[in-house]
Amino acid sequence: GFLAWLGGGDEAPDTAFRDQHAVGEVAALDTGTTRPVLVALNQDSVAALGDMRTGSIQLGVSSLMTNQDKYLELEAGTKVRVLAYANEDREARVRVIEGPQADLVVWVPRRWLR
């Protein structure tokens, strides 16, 4: 385990010191709330999601949802598979692997992957 690794035993557990999922791994969408997660349908639109701050997130969501050709809401916790990272690893291209939007490819801020 982890304590044995600290003492020079086994290798580090898979989850030690990780802050992102590798390409090909499964992750869950999580913004830290139970509200639906807004995802971008193209890479050009994901930057606006990354710019939203906690205090203005609802206002931001309302304004972004007027562009339904660029954004979509998914349930919090929706499982996705990481396809690629872009923009210095700040953005993730993912494939939805469960729910009514399964197989859809979308973009999210990397920090929303858990």
PyMOL commands that set and color helices and strands:
alter all, ss='L'
color gray80, all
select helices_A, chain A and resi 2-6+43-51+54-65+110-112
alter helices_A, ss='H'
color red, helices_A
select strands_A, chain A and resi 26-28+37-40+71-74+79-86+91-96+105-109
alter strands_A, ss='S'
color yellow, strands_A
deselect
rebuild
show_as cartoon
